[in-house]
Amino acid sequence: MRVLIVEDEANLASVVKAGLTAEGYAVDIMANGVDGLWAATEHSYDAIILDIMLPGLNGYEVCRTLRGRRIWTPIIMLTAKDGEYDLADALDLGADDYLTKPFSFVVLLARLRAVTRRGHNERPTVLAVDDLVLDPATRTVTRAGDQITLTTREFALLEFLMRNKGDVMSKRAIIENVWDMSFDGDDNIVEVYVMYLRKKIDQPYGRATIETVRGAGYRVATDGAG
């Protein structure tokens, strides 16, 4: 297992490297964001341990850039910041996990094992199908550059379908994920909200992004063309 540590506190970086090396990891250290971004782009790693407050380029920007380049190496953010908005920002930008300093090395190891089990599967921070773009962090939807206003439920339905694009989602699966498992209303509520979405994201643009699969459910077409 090869790990990249991007950390400007030399003592901390060397201690973490020593501990990981003792556990059988191969470890590289970069002391600033620019070099960290270069290393993460040019070499293949199983995970990246990334500080937020870095010289040259902060950890948020390193993470954002890597995800923008479609590099899906698992990232654990390390930071002295412990605010809930700092955590939210890190995760929204594409980080897989977050640890605040000081931290337990045992916990770091466990988190490292957890993120590497997930592998390098694509985890885009912004969802896109053709020219339809949904940003979960800013809760915005655009099509062909036009901003589209959705209700909270419409947004949740579209996000669920786009995260599972190409797969058929049954009405029950949609209700359990967009409403909740305790919902005891009519399943046809899904049809109503699909109709609402089509009127906003498809019909004005001559598209058919949301397909009906008769007897099975709905799916987002992979190209959005109609």
Phi, psi and chi 1 to 4 in degrees:
 res  aa     phi    psi   chi1   chi2   chi3   chi4
   1 MET       -  128.6  -61.0  -74.9  -77.0      -
   2 ARG  -111.2  127.4 -170.2  177.8 -176.0 -168.4
   3 VAL  -123.7  139.1  174.9      -      -      -
   4 LEU  -105.8  127.3  172.1   64.8      -      -
   5 ILE  -106.5  123.1  -61.4  173.1      -      -
   6 VAL  -112.9  101.7 -172.2      -      -      -
   7 GLU  -153.9  128.9  170.9   59.4   68.0      -
   8 ASP   -91.2   -7.8   63.0  -31.0      -      -
   9 GLU   -84.8  101.4  -66.8 -177.5   36.8      -
  10 ALA   -58.5  -41.5      -      -      -      -
  11 ASN   -64.2  -45.4  -71.4  -20.5      -      -
  12 LEU   -62.5  -44.7  174.9   60.6      -      -
  13 ALA   -60.4  -42.3      -      -      -      -
  14 SER   -69.6  -36.2   63.5      -      -      -
  15 VAL   -66.2  -44.7  167.8      -      -      -
  16 VAL   -64.7  -41.6  173.1      -      -      -
  17 LYS   -61.1  -44.1  177.2  175.7 -179.1  176.5
  18 ALA   -61.1  -43.1      -      -      -      -
  19 GLY   -65.5  -43.0      -      -      -      -
  20 LEU   -68.5  -38.3  -68.4  178.3      -      -
  21 THR   -62.2  -39.4  -59.1      -      -      -
  22 ALA   -64.1  -24.8      -      -      -      -
  23 GLU   -89.6    0.2  -66.6  -68.9  -31.7      -
  24 GLY    99.7    6.7      -      -      -      -
  25 TYR   -83.9  148.7  -68.9   86.8      -      -
  26 ALA   -94.6  127.7      -      -      -      -
  27 VAL  -127.2  132.5 -178.8      -      -      -
  28 ASP  -113.2  146.8  -66.0  -30.8      -      -
  29 ILE  -120.6  133.9  -64.8  175.7      -      -
  30 MET  -123.4  138.1  -65.3  -66.8  163.2      -
  31 ALA   -99.3    2.3      -      -      -      -
  32 ASN  -149.5  165.6   62.9   71.2      -      -
  33 GLY   -68.3  -35.4      -      -      -      -
  34 VAL   -64.1  -48.7  175.0      -      -      -
  35 ASP   -67.8  -35.4  -70.0  -17.4      -      -
  36 GLY   -63.4  -43.0      -      -      -      -
  37 LEU   -63.1  -42.6  177.5   60.4      -      -
  38 TRP   -60.4  -48.6  172.4   83.5      -      -
  39 ALA   -62.7  -42.9      -      -      -      -
  40 ALA   -67.8  -26.1      -      -      -      -
  41 THR   -83.8  -39.7  -58.1      -      -      -
  42 GLU   -86.8  -21.3  -64.8  -62.2  -42.6      -
  43 HIS  -123.4  161.8  -58.4  -74.5      -      -
  44 SER  -100.0  123.6  178.5      -      -      -
  45 TYR  -124.1  154.2  -68.0   96.4      -      -
  46 ASP   -83.6  -23.1  -65.2  -70.7      -      -
  47 ALA  -163.5  158.3      -      -      -      -
  48 ILE  -126.5  129.3  -60.8  168.9      -      -
  49 ILE  -103.0  113.6  -61.9  172.0      -      -
  50 LEU  -123.5  118.5  177.0   63.8      -      -
  51 ASP   -73.8  155.1 -171.1   24.5      -      -
  52 ILE   -88.7  -50.6  -70.3  179.3      -      -
  53 MET   -83.9   94.2  -57.9  -56.5  -69.0      -
  54 LEU  -125.4  148.5  -69.2  165.9      -      -
  55 PRO   -72.8  151.4   23.2  -30.7      -      -
  56 GLY    87.1  -55.6      -      -      -      -
  57 LEU  -156.7  123.5 -161.0   63.4      -      -
  58 ASN   -74.9  166.4   67.6   46.6      -      -
  59 GLY   -62.0  -33.8      -      -      -      -
  60 TYR   -59.0  -46.2  -69.1  134.6      -      -
  61 GLU   -69.4  -36.0  -71.1  -57.2  -44.7      -
  62 VAL   -61.4  -47.1  172.6      -      -      -
  63 CYS   -63.0  -47.0 -176.4      -      -      -
  64 ARG   -59.5  -43.0 -173.6 -156.5  -55.3  -87.0
  65 THR   -67.1  -42.4  -56.6      -      -      -
  66 LEU   -61.0  -45.5  -71.2  174.2      -      -
  67 ARG   -66.5  -35.3  -63.8  -45.2 -172.0 -140.0
  68 GLY   -64.5  -28.8      -      -      -      -
  69 ARG   -87.8    6.9  -66.6  176.5 -179.0  176.3
  70 ARG    62.8   37.6  -55.4 -179.0   68.8   78.3
  71 ILE  -100.2  114.5  -64.4  172.3      -      -
  72 TRP  -106.3   20.9  -52.7  112.1      -      -
  73 THR   -54.4  130.4  -51.0      -      -      -
  74 PRO   -57.2  136.4  -25.7   35.2      -      -
  75 ILE  -122.5  128.1  -65.4  173.0      -      -
  76 ILE  -108.8  119.7  -62.1  175.7      -      -
  77 MET   -83.4  134.5  -68.5  -74.1 -144.7      -
  78 LEU  -114.6  131.7  -68.6 -176.9      -      -
  79 THR  -159.4  155.4 -179.3      -      -      -
  80 ALA   -81.3  -13.3      -      -      -      -
  81 LYS   -76.6  136.4  -65.1 -174.7  173.0 -175.1
  82 ASP  -128.5   18.2   59.6   -1.0      -      -
  83 GLY   -74.0  151.2      -      -      -      -
  84 GLU   -65.6  -30.2   58.3 -174.2   17.8      -
  85 TYR   -73.8  -31.8  -71.5  104.2      -      -
  86 ASP   -63.5  -43.0  -60.5  -49.7      -      -
  87 LEU   -62.9  -46.4  168.9   57.7      -      -
  88 ALA   -61.5  -42.7      -      -      -      -
  89 ASP   -61.1  -44.3  -73.7  -16.2      -      -
  90 ALA   -61.0  -46.0      -      -      -      -
  91 LEU   -69.7  -39.4  -62.7  176.7      -      -
  92 ASP   -65.6  -28.8  -77.4  -20.1      -      -
  93 LEU   -81.7   -6.7  -71.6  171.6      -      -
  94 GLY   117.3    3.1      -      -      -      -
  95 ALA   -68.1  151.5      -      -      -      -
  96 ASP   -94.2  -24.9  -63.0   85.9      -      -
  97 ASP  -158.8  175.4 -151.8  -18.0      -      -
  98 TYR  -153.1  128.4 -174.4  106.0      -      -
  99 LEU  -129.8  135.8  -87.9  178.2      -      -
 100 THR   -96.8  145.8   56.0      -      -      -
 101 LYS   -84.9  143.4  -57.6  173.9 -177.3  176.9
 102 PRO   -73.0  154.5   29.3  -34.9      -      -
 103 PHE  -133.5  160.9   55.5   86.2      -      -
 104 SER   -83.3  131.0  159.6      -      -      -
 105 PHE   -63.6  -34.2 -177.2   72.4      -      -
 106 VAL   -61.1  -42.3  172.0      -      -      -
 107 VAL   -67.5  -41.7  172.3      -      -      -
 108 LEU   -57.5  -45.6  173.4   61.3      -      -
 109 LEU   -59.3  -44.4  -89.3  179.5      -      -
 110 ALA   -63.3  -42.3      -      -      -      -
 111 ARG   -65.6  -37.8  -60.3  -95.2  179.3  112.2
 112 LEU   -63.7  -43.9 -165.0   54.9      -      -
 113 ARG   -61.9  -39.1  -71.3 -168.2  -63.2  -93.2
 114 ALA   -65.6  -46.8      -      -      -      -
 115 VAL   -71.2  -32.4  -61.8      -      -      -
 116 THR   -73.0  -25.3   54.0      -      -      -
 117 ARG   -64.2  -30.6  -78.4 -162.9  -63.8  -91.1
 118 ARG   -73.1  -23.1  -59.5  170.2 -162.1  162.0
 119 GLY    75.6 -161.1      -      -      -      -
 120 HIS  -103.3   31.2  -68.2 -136.1      -      -
 121 ASN   -61.5  145.9  -64.2  -33.7      -      -
 122 GLU   -60.8  129.0 -177.0  171.6  -17.9      -
 123 ARG  -136.4   68.0  -63.8  179.6  -59.7  -78.7
 124 PRO   -62.6  143.6   23.3  -32.9      -      -
 125 THR   -82.8  -22.0   55.1      -      -      -
 126 VAL  -120.5  131.9  174.2      -      -      -
 127 LEU   -95.0  135.5  -53.2  175.5      -      -
 128 ALA  -141.2  138.8      -      -      -      -
 129 VAL  -134.4  112.2  175.3      -      -      -
 130 ASP    55.6 -124.3 -168.7   41.3      -      -
 131 ASP   -99.3   12.9   59.0   -5.1      -      -
 132 LEU   -92.8  121.7  177.3   67.3      -      -
 133 VAL  -126.9  128.3  178.6      -      -      -
 134 LEU  -121.3  125.5 -178.9  149.7      -      -
 135 ASP  -111.6  105.7 -173.1  -23.0      -      -
 136 PRO   -62.8  -31.3  -20.5   33.1      -      -
 137 ALA   -69.0  -45.0      -      -      -      -
 138 THR   -94.1   -5.5   60.1      -      -      -
 139 ARG    55.0   47.6  -58.9 -163.6   67.0   76.3
 140 THR  -120.2  151.2   56.0      -      -      -
 141 VAL  -131.6  131.6  175.2      -      -      -
 142 THR  -130.9  152.2   60.2      -      -      -
 143 ARG  -138.1  126.3  168.2  142.0 -102.2  170.7
 144 ALA    53.0   33.0      -      -      -      -
 145 GLY    85.8   -8.4      -      -      -      -
 146 ASP   -86.7  134.0  -60.9  -25.4      -      -
 147 GLN   -78.1  134.3 -176.9  133.1  -12.8      -
 148 ILE  -116.1  128.4  -60.5  172.2      -      -
 149 THR   -90.7  123.0  -59.2      -      -      -
 150 LEU  -120.4  151.7  -59.3 -179.2      -      -
 151 THR   -73.2  168.8   66.7      -      -      -
 152 THR   -57.8  -43.4  -59.6      -      -      -
 153 ARG   -70.3  -39.8 -168.6   75.1   69.8 -172.5
 154 GLU   -62.8  -42.4  -70.2  165.3   -7.2      -
 155 PHE   -61.9  -45.5 -173.2   93.7      -      -
 156 ALA   -62.8  -39.9      -      -      -      -
 157 LEU   -65.5  -46.1  173.0   57.6      -      -
 158 LEU   -64.0  -42.5 -178.0   59.3      -      -
 159 GLU   -60.5  -44.1 -179.1  178.8    2.2      -
 160 PHE   -61.6  -45.3  177.1   66.9      -      -
 161 LEU   -67.6  -38.7  -68.7  173.2      -      -
 162 MET   -70.7  -33.6  -70.3 -178.0   72.3      -
 163 ARG   -67.4  -20.9  -74.1 -166.5 -175.9  -80.0
 164 ASN  -116.3   32.2  -64.9  -81.0      -      -
 165 LYS   -56.9  138.6   65.9 -178.8  178.7 -178.3
 166 GLY    90.1  -18.8      -      -      -      -
 167 ASP   -99.5  143.1  -64.3  -26.1      -      -
 168 VAL   -82.1  125.2  178.7      -      -      -
 169 MET  -108.4  121.5  -63.9  -69.9  110.8      -
 170 SER   -70.4  161.9   68.2      -      -      -
 171 LYS   -58.9  -40.1  -71.8 -178.4 -179.8  178.2
 172 ARG   -64.9  -42.5  179.6   43.0   49.7 -174.6
 173 ALA   -62.7  -39.6      -      -      -      -
 174 ILE   -64.3  -46.5  -69.0  170.4      -      -
 175 ILE   -61.4  -42.0  -75.9  173.1      -      -
 176 GLU   -67.3  -25.9  -71.0  178.2   -3.0      -
 177 ASN  -101.5  -26.6  -74.2  -86.3      -      -
 178 VAL  -102.2  -34.7  176.0      -      -      -
 179 TRP   -98.7 -109.3  -80.4  -98.5      -      -
 180 ASP  -166.7  170.0   56.7   59.4      -      -
 181 MET   -66.8  -20.4  -66.0 -179.3   66.5      -
 182 SER   -87.4   -2.7   62.8      -      -      -
 183 PHE   -60.8  125.4  176.1   81.0      -      -
 184 ASP  -120.5   20.8   60.0   -1.0      -      -
 185 GLY   -83.5 -168.8      -      -      -      -
 186 ASP   -76.3  130.6 -168.3  -28.5      -      -
 187 ASP   -59.5  -20.8  -75.5    5.9      -      -
 188 ASN   -67.5   -7.5  -72.3  -28.6      -      -
 189 ILE   -58.8  -28.8 -169.7   68.7      -      -
 190 VAL   -63.6  -42.3  175.2      -      -      -
 191 GLU   -59.1  -40.8  -67.2  179.6   20.2      -
 192 VAL   -61.8  -45.9  173.8      -      -      -
 193 TYR   -73.8  -30.5  -85.7   87.0      -      -
 194 VAL   -63.6  -41.1  167.2      -      -      -
 195 MET   -61.1  -44.6  177.5 -173.8   68.7      -
 196 TYR   -57.9  -46.0  -68.2  159.5      -      -
 197 LEU   -63.2  -44.8  -84.7  179.2      -      -
 198 ARG   -59.0  -37.4  -76.3  171.0  169.8  160.2
 199 LYS   -66.2  -26.4  -74.5 -178.0  177.2  178.8
 200 LYS   -96.2  -41.8  -67.9 -177.0  177.7 -178.0
 201 ILE  -101.4  -18.8   68.6  168.9      -      -
 202 ASP  -113.7  -57.7  -79.8  -15.1      -      -
 203 GLN   -56.6  -43.6  -68.8  175.3   12.7      -
 204 PRO   -65.6  -16.6  -20.8   33.9      -      -
 205 TYR  -112.6    5.6  -58.0   91.4      -      -
 206 GLY    63.8   33.9      -      -      -      -
 207 ARG  -113.7  167.6  -55.9  -59.8  177.0   88.7
 208 ALA  -137.4   64.5      -      -      -      -
 209 THR   -66.3  -43.3  -54.6      -      -      -
 210 ILE   -95.9  114.4  -57.0  175.9      -      -
 211 GLU   -99.1  144.2  -60.7  177.8  -21.8      -
 212 THR   -94.2  125.3  -59.8      -      -      -
 213 VAL  -105.2  103.6 -179.7      -      -      -
 214 ARG   -52.8  127.5 -167.2  172.4  -61.1  -82.5
 215 GLY    79.3   -2.7      -      -      -      -
 216 ALA  -123.5  -42.6      -      -      -      -
 217 GLY   148.2 -140.8      -      -      -      -
 218 TYR  -133.2  154.3  -60.9   93.4      -      -
 219 ARG  -148.6  153.4   95.9  179.1  136.0 -151.1
 220 VAL   -89.7  123.0  160.5      -      -      -
 221 ALA   -64.9  146.7      -      -      -      -
 222 THR   -72.6  -19.6   54.5      -      -      -
 223 ASP  -115.4   -9.6   60.3    6.6      -      -
 224 GLY    71.4    5.9      -      -      -      -
 225 ALA   -81.6  146.6      -      -      -      -
 226 GLY  -123.2      -      -      -      -      -
